[in-house]
Amino acid sequence: MIDFVNVKKAYPNGTFALKGVNLHIDDGEFVFIVGHSGAGKTTLMKLLLREERPTSGKLIVGDYNLTEMSNFKVPYYRRELGVVFQDFRLFPKKTVYENVAFAMEVVGTPKKMIRRRVPAILNTVNLAEKQDSFPQEISGGEQQRVALARALANNPKIIIADEPTGNIDPKMSLEIMNLLIKINKLGKTVIVVTHEKNLVDYYKQRVVHLKDGLITEDKVGGMFQ
């Protein structure tokens, strides 16, 4: 459960990136966040990742009050999240397997569990046969699937995908989106930030439109205007 309650975010130069956002996302929902450049999408994501704090209002994610949460608790909160970035952010000198395993190693997952879980996750994203390949040896679409596998590594409750199809071709974009839909059907909350009008229109999920720091539309099966 995610709740933005009259959330405002101002930066030191006086710019208000968010001007009073009210948004509720239930567990297990699939939501597109759309809007043109400068609408406030990036700020919304930074608040969810707890890279920024709201200037005012309240932001609740599950059992965490991000408005009041101490820095000590941030790493524990972030274990609830899986994040997929547009630029993949893979380690070039680690194999596909090692890139996914690393996300589990840094939180102290036992090696036995890593050896069992990583192949299962790679199978979910159709990359089992690529586990020994390095990022430069696979396509952009496959690299994005590795990034998605890494986001799933610690079994998070929420997947946040920031422009996940921005650097891949249309065919691969559909493949990534279909995987996100599949993951959502497994019970994960999935939030996709995108500029891709065709994808939003095609999948007919809930669409939240941001414009000038405000939500201007929020409906299921909405169209990206």
NUROKOL-356665 format. One record per residue (C-alpha): residue in one letter; x, y, z. Coordinates in steps of 0.001 Angstrom, whole numbers, padded with zeros to 6 digits. Layout:
// residues N
 resn    east   north      up
    A       X       Y       Z
...
//
This chain:
// residues 225
 resn    east   north      up
    M  000000  000000  000000
    I  001357  003388 -001059
    D -000195  006673  000041
    F  000823  010165 -001022
    V -001213  012619  001089
    N -001023  016231 -000133
    V  002673  015753 -000907
    K  004593  018840 -001959
    K  008247  019024 -002922
    A  010139  022279 -003327
    Y  013799  022563 -004282
    P  016220  025186 -002910
    N  015852  027352 -006033
    G  012168  027768 -005213
    T  010850  025365 -007853
    F  007867  023269 -006738
    A  008239  019903 -008481
    L  005130  018521 -006741
    K  002327  020840 -005700
    G  000036  018688 -003574
    V -000116  015090 -004834
    N -002736  012687 -003478
    L -002267  009149 -004731
    H -003235  005745 -003334
    I -001850  002515 -004796
    D -003103 -000797 -003406
    D -000963 -003886 -002924
    G -000739 -005816 -006179
    E -001742 -002957 -008492
    F -000098 -002169 -011832
    V  000217  001576 -012427
    F  001679  003653 -015232
    I  002976  007099 -014211
    V  003029  009342 -017271
    G  003624  012955 -018085
    H  005837  015141 -020207
    S  009301  016321 -019180
    G  009134  018480 -016058
    A  005777  017064 -014934
    G  007186  015733 -011647
    K  007671  012029 -012450
    T  011337  011945 -011471
    T  010643  013695 -008173
    L  007831  011236 -007438
    M  010246  008346 -007969
    K  012957  009965 -005826
    L  010471  010328 -002990
    L  009432  006678 -003310
    L  013083  005582 -003276
    R  013676  007882 -000288
    E  016378  009761 -002180
    E  014406  012909 -001300
    R  011972  013842  001471
    P  008677  015669  000913
    T  008689  019362  001804
    S  005236  018847  003275
    G  002474  016251  003331
    K  002776  012577  004182
    L  004138  009588  002252
    I  003413  006088  003571
    V  004704  002872  001953
    G  003554 -000242  003775
    D  004703  000047  007380
    Y  007101  002902  006617
    N  006368  006612  007022
    L  008911  008033  004572
    T  008263  011583  005745
    E  009566  010864  009247
    M  011773  007815  008662
    S  015337  008031  010001
    N  018285  007478  007652
    F  019126  004346  009668
    K  015967  002637  008412
    V  016405  003554  004733
    P  018423  000426  003734
    Y  015791 -001823  005339
    Y  013002  000022  003560
    R  014754 -000257  000200
    R  014810 -004042  000529
    E  011045 -003829 -000006
    L  011712 -002306 -003445
    G  013063 -003634 -006718
    V  014173 -000906 -009108
    V  014722 -001163 -012869
    F  016555  001751 -014484
    Q  016542  002881 -018111
    D  020335  002559 -018368
    F  020447 -000985 -016897
    R  023314 -000215 -014431
    L  024883 -003651 -014728
    F  028433 -004469 -013637
    P  030353 -004993 -016919
    K  032904 -007373 -015377
    K  030311 -009609 -013727
    T  028360 -012309 -015549
    V  024581 -012271 -015778
    Y  024467 -014726 -012854
    E  026900 -012637 -010805
    N  024994 -009400 -011440
    V  021821 -010922 -010010
    A  023615 -012740 -007192
    F  025351 -009524 -006104
    A  022021 -007933 -005149
    M  021491 -010829 -002733
    E  025061 -010900 -001437
    V  024993 -007273 -000290
    V  022057 -007956  002040
    G  023690 -011056  003512
    T  021674 -013800  001802
    P  023200 -017247  002466
    K  025152 -018669 -000482
    K  022980 -021785 -000562
    M  019866 -019656 -001095
    I  021615 -017572 -003751
    R  022590 -020706 -005686
    R  018980 -021883 -005588
    R  017218 -018581 -006231
    V  019290 -016957 -008993
    P  018682 -019701 -011625
    A  014948 -019618 -010814
    I  014802 -015838 -011319
    L  016780 -016036 -014567
    N  014341 -018665 -015777
    T  011442 -016311 -014963
    V  012914 -013648 -017269
    N  013903 -016211 -019936
    L  017665 -015846 -019460
    A  018664 -019212 -018019
    E  020906 -019950 -020999
    K  022725 -016601 -020673
    Q  023804 -016870 -017032
    D  027535 -017131 -017879
    S  027500 -014266 -020404
    F  028809 -010769 -019688
    P  026628 -007683 -020316
    Q  028550 -006678 -023463
    E  027866 -010116 -024931
    I  024064 -009810 -024842
    S  021518 -007484 -026458
    G  020021 -004360 -024910
    G  016747 -006152 -024328
    E  018538 -008999 -022593
    Q  020471 -006523 -020438
    Q  017174 -004979 -019372
    R  015911 -008430 -018451
    V  019020 -008919 -016302
    A  018208 -005610 -014601
    L  014677 -006863 -014006
    A  015992 -010158 -012606
    R  018258 -008223 -010256
    A  015273 -006129 -009119
    L  013470 -009371 -008244
    A  016446 -010917 -006456
    N  015388 -010103 -002895
    N  011696 -010844 -003461
    P  010528 -007215 -003057
    K  006906 -006251 -002621
    I  007144 -003342 -005045
    I  008812 -003114 -008476
    I  009554  000392 -009769
    A  010546  000582 -013438
    D  011850  003982 -014554
    E  011567  004255 -018353
    P  012362  000516 -018677
    T  011887  000503 -022461
    G  013737  003744 -023203
    N  016908  002127 -024556
    I  015531 -000927 -026355
    D  013691 -001569 -029616
    P  009877 -001896 -029874
    K  009871 -005701 -029991
    M  012007 -005922 -026853
    S  009836 -003250 -025226
    L  006815 -005530 -025507
    E  008846 -008395 -024076
    I  009876 -006332 -021029
    M  006325 -005084 -020499
    N  004918 -008615 -020749
    L  007390 -009705 -018066
    L  006285 -006824 -015832
    I  002645 -007845 -016330
    K  003607 -011449 -015466
    I  005402 -010270 -012312
    N  002375 -008191 -011337
    K  000173 -011281 -011640
    L  002460 -012983 -009112
    G  001222 -010441 -006578
    K  003833 -007692 -006868
    T  002918 -004020 -006995
    V  004381 -002663 -010240
    I  004891  001043 -011005
    V  006121  001963 -014487
    V  007246  005488 -015324
    T  007197  005972 -019083
    H  006938  008306 -022057
    E  005872  005435 -024333
    K  002346  006335 -025410
    N  001887  003189 -027494
    L  002711  000894 -024586
    V  000379  002709 -022210
    D -002468  002610 -024710
    Y -001831 -001056 -025534
    Y -001788 -002487 -022010
    K -004835 -000596 -020677
    Q -003758 -000583 -017037
    R -004282  002168 -014490
    V -002728  005426 -015722
    V -001782  008368 -013511
    H -001086  011593 -015445
    L  001206  014192 -013920
    K  001351  017746 -015247
    D  003166  020669 -013656
    G  003479  018844 -010340
    L -000171  017819 -010064
    I -002172  014702 -010932
    T -004518  015700 -013720
    E -006005  012270 -014433
    D -006102  008866 -012743
    K -008116  006070 -014298
    V -007980  002429 -015301
    G -007456  001882 -018995
    G -006612  005548 -019457
    M -004886  006850 -022533
    F -001621  008772 -022602
    Q -002581  012199 -023907
//
